[in-house]
Amino acid sequence: MKTNTKLIAIAKNEAAYLPQWIYHHFSIGFDEIEIYINDTTDNSIAICEKIQKNYSNLTFHLADKLRLESIKENRSFQISAYNNSLHHSSDSTHLMALDLDEYLICKNMNESLQSLLERQSSPDCLSFLWYSDDYSSKKSFSHPLQSENTIYRMDHVKTISKLTSKVHSCSHHNFIYKKEERVINLLGGTIIRLDDNINTQSRRSKLMKHQLNALSAESTEPWFVLHCIYKSEEEYLASLCRGRGHNNDQRPLKVNRWGMSPYPFYPQEPIHWHPSKTRIDQYKIGFKNFIQENSLTEEMHIAKSLLKESTIFLADLLKDQPHLRNDHKKIFAGTKYA
C-alpha cells in the first residue's frame, strides 16, 4: 500500500531549529509537514515561507486564534492543533506529532519511513521511545546528529498512527482510539506489543520499568525519537523562556525540565550510538544544500541572534524576580543559575 505520511508540530520562537527539523523529516520520508506557529516574535514565518516556495508539501498556520480560543475554553492548544490537523488529513494514511526538539531516527540511517511502514503494515500504530541528548553542555547550535553520539533512554514514546475509523483523537504521546482494547500498537521496528495491561501506562504513552529494563542496555531499538532537551547550556536556558502556554500553564518559565542533569524519572547509563560516518557526512551535506537551496543563511543568522537574546531576557527576569530561581531550583540544576 502506498503511504502518505503527515507530520505535525507546534512552534513558538523556534526559528533556529525549523530548517534542520524540516530537512530531517523530509529526508527520512515524511510526505507532508504541517506546523502551527503561535505566540511567536522571531522569524519563523519568514523561514517557512522561503522553504514553502520549494516544498509545497510544507504547510504552516498562524495559529494564535486557535491558541486564544483554546485558552479561553481551558483546552490544551497543543492538542487542539493536533486534532485540527487530524480532522483535515483525509488524504493522509498516517499521522505523527513531534515537537521541534524531537527527531524520528532510524538507528542505522539505512531505512526510510515508507519502508518501515510497509514492513510493519499490520499494527494500528508504531511508537518510538524517547532518547535524550547528552546533558554535558555542547557548543551552541551543534548539529544534532554526529557519527559519535551519547544518548540516554527515557520512558515516554511518540507515535505514528494509521488514519482509520478506529482513531478518535490525538494525545501528547499517542492516539486515542474508539475501542482501545482492539488496538495493535508495536514499539517501532520491533515485535514488542504495547498494552496498558502488560507493559505501558496512560494509553501506551509511557513504558513501565520492567519493559524498559528488558530492552538492550547497550543499543537503541531500530527506530527511536532523539529528544534534544539539552543542546548547549545557552540553548537550554533559552528554551526555558518559551514556557508552557500551549498547555495552559501561564508561568513565565518552562517548569517541566530538570536542568542540565540526568532525567530523574528513569536514570540510565549512557548508550553510545555510532551511525555510519559516511551517512552522517552525506546527511550534513544534504542539510547544507537545503540551506542554500532555500536561501536561509541570513534567516538562520537572525534566528540564532534572537535566540541568544532570550538568554538576556532570562537574566533580566531572574534579576527582577529573584524568587524564581528558588521557586524553580530544579530547572536550573547544572547551569550557571544553580
N, C-alpha and C positions, 0 to 999 in steps of 0.2 A: 504494500500500500504506500502510495506517495504521501509523505507527511508534509504539513505546512505548520511550522512551529512559530509561536509568538512568545516573545519575552517582554515583560512589563516591569516598570520601575517608577518610583517617585524620586524626585531630586530637588534638594534645597541647597543652593550655594555649593554645588559640587562640580562646577565647570572644569576644574583642573583634572578631573577624573573621567569626564564624559568621553573624550576621544578614545582613551585606552579601553574603557569598558565597552563601548560600542564596537570598536575594531575587534576586540577579543571575541565577542559573542557572535558577530557575523562570521568571523574566521572559523569558529568551531561548527557553524552550520545552522544557526537560527535564521529563519526566513524573514521574520519581521521583528522589529523592536519598537516599543511604544513607551514614551516617557512622559510622566506628569510633573512638569516643572511648577514649583509652588513656593511662595514666600521667599522669593529669590532676588538678590541685589547684584549678583555677579553677571558674567557674560554667557551664561548657559544657553540663552536663546540664540545669541549670535553664533555660537558653536554649532548648535543643532541645525540652524538654518543653512550654514555652509555645508555641513555633511549631507543634509537632505537634498541639496542640489545634485549630488552624485548618487545618492542612495535613497530612492523614492520609497524603499521599504522601511525607512525610519520615519516614525510619526511622533510628534511631540505636541503636548497640550499646555496652554497656560491655565493652570488648574486652581487658581486662587478662589474662583467662585465655588467650586466643589469643596475646597478646603473650608471656606467660611460656612457653607451650608452644613458640612459635617460637624464643625464645632458647635454651631447653633443647635443641632439635633443630637449633640452628645454622641456622635458616631466617630469612629476612627477614620480619619481622612485616608490613611493608607489602605484600609480595607475597602473604603468607598471607591477609591481609584481602581483597585484590583477588580472589584465586582463590576464597575463600569466597563472595564476592558473585557471582562468575561462575557458580558451581555452584548458586546459589539464585536465578537470574534467568530461569527458564523462561518467565515472562510478558513478558519484555523482548525487543525486537527489536534493540536497540543498547545497548552499554555503553561508558562512558568513565570514566577515573580522573583526578582532578586533585588537587593539593594546595590547601590553604586560601589560599595566596598566588597562585593561578593562576585567571584568569578567561577563559573562552572568549568571544571577541569577534567580532561582525560589524562590519567596519570602518565601514560606513555606518549601522549600527544600524537597518537597514530590512528585515532578513530574519530569519525565525525558524529555529530549528534544524530543525524539521519540513520547512520549505520547502527548506532546503539538502539534506537527506537525500532528499527527493523529486526534487530537481533532479539530484543525483548518486547515483542509486539503484543503478548498476551495480557500483561498486567494493566490495570486501570491507570496506575501511576508509578513513577520511579522517584525515589527520594535519595538525596545525596547528603552525606554527613558534612558538617562544617569542620574545617581545619583552619586554625588561626595562623597568621604570620607570626614571626618571632617578635617577642616583646623587647628584645635588645634593640635599642634605637638604631635606625639606619639613616643613611643620607637622605635628606628631604627629596621627595619626588623620585625615589628609586623605582626602577622597573619592577612590577610585582612578580614577574617570573624570571628566575635565573636558572643556570644549569646546576646550581647547588642551593637548595632551599631547606631551611629549618622550620618545621611546622608542628602544630600541636592539635591532636584530636580533641574535638568538642562533642557535645551530646545532642545538639539540635540538627535538624535537617532542613533542606529546601527541596521542593518537589515540582516535577513536571507531570501534568495530568492530561490524559486523553479528554477531549471535549465531547462527552456523550451525554445522553439523557440522565445518567447517574449523578452528574455534578450538580450540586445545589448552589454553592458559593465558595469564595476563597477565604482562607485564613492566612495568618502571617507566615506560617511554615509549611502548610499543607493545604488540602482542599477539603471541603465539607460535602459529603455525599448524601443522597436521599436515603439510602439504606446502607449504613456503614458496614454492617456485617457481611455484605456481599462484595466489598472492595478488595481487590488484589493489589497490594502495594509492596513492591520489592525495593530493597536497597540497591541503588543503581549499579549495574554491572555485576551483580551477584545474584544468587538464588535465595537470599535471605528474605523471608516474608515478614513484613512489619505488621504487628497486630497489638492493639492495646491490651488484649487479654493474655499476651505472651511476653512481649519484649519492648513495648513502647508506651508512651503516655500522651495525653492531650491530642487525641485523633492522629496518632502516629507522627507527632511533631518532634518528639524527644525520645531517644533511645534509653532504655533502662541500663543500669550499670552492668548487670550480668551479660547483656548482649554486647555492650561496648567492650567489656573485658574478654569476650570470646573472639574479638577481631585480632588481626595481626598487630603485635606491638611494634613492628618494625616497618610497616608499609601501610599506605592508604588502600582503599578499595580502588577498583579500576576507574571509577569516576567519583569525584568529590567536589565540594564547593570550598574554594580558598577564600576565607573571610579575612580581609586585610584590615583588621581592627586597629593595629598599632601604627604601622608605617614608621615614620620618624617621630621623635617627640614633638617637633613643631607641628606636624600634621595631626598627630593625636590631640594635642591641645586645641588646635583649630576646630577639630571635629566636635569637641565638647560644646562649642558655641552654636551649633545647629539645633541644640535642644531636642525635644521630642513632641513638638506641637502637632506633628502628624498623627499622634496617638492621644491627643487632647491633654497633654501634660504641658502646662504653660510656664513651668520653671525655666529660668534662662539658660540652664546647662543640661547637657545630655547626661542624666544621672544613672543610666543603666550600664555604666562602664566600671572598670575596676583598676584603672591606672595602667602604667607600663609594667605590668606584673602578670604572673600566670593566671589563667582562667580558674577562678576559685571553686567552681562547682563540679569540675571533673579534672583534678590535677593529673598531668601526664608527663612522662618523659618525652623528649623531642623525637620526632620522626624526620629522618633526613631523606628528602625527595630529590632525586637527581635525574631529571629528564635529559634526553639527548642534547648535547651542546649544539649539534648541527640543527636540530629542530628549534631550539631556543634562538639561535642566531638567525634562522630563517624568519622566525616569528618577529624578532626585533626589526629586521629589515622591512618586513611587511608593515609594521606599525609606522616606521619612519616614512615609508612611501605613502601610507594613509594620511599622515600629517601633511605631506607635501601636496598630495592629490587634492586635498580639501582646503588648502591654503590656511592652515591652522596655526602656523608658527607664532604669529603675533598674538592671536587669541589665547594661545597657551601661556605666553609670557604674561598677558594681562590676568588670566585666571590664577596663575601661581602668585602673582603680586597681591591680588585681592585676598587669597587665602592667607598669605603672610600677615595681612592687615588684621585678620581675625584674631591672631595671637596678641596683637597690640590691644584690640578690643577686650580680650580676656584679661590682660594685665590691668587695664583701666577698671574693668568691672570688679576684679578682686581687690583693687585698691579702694574703690568706692564702697564696696560691700564685703569687708574682710571676713565677715561671718560665714560667707560661702565656702571658704577654704576649710573651716571647721565643720560646717554642716555636711559637706560632701568630701570628707577626707579620702574616702575610698577611691574616687575617680582621679585623684591627683597622685596616687601612690606611684613611686618610681619616677616622678617628674620633678622639675625644679620647684614646684609648689607643694611638694610633700612636707 
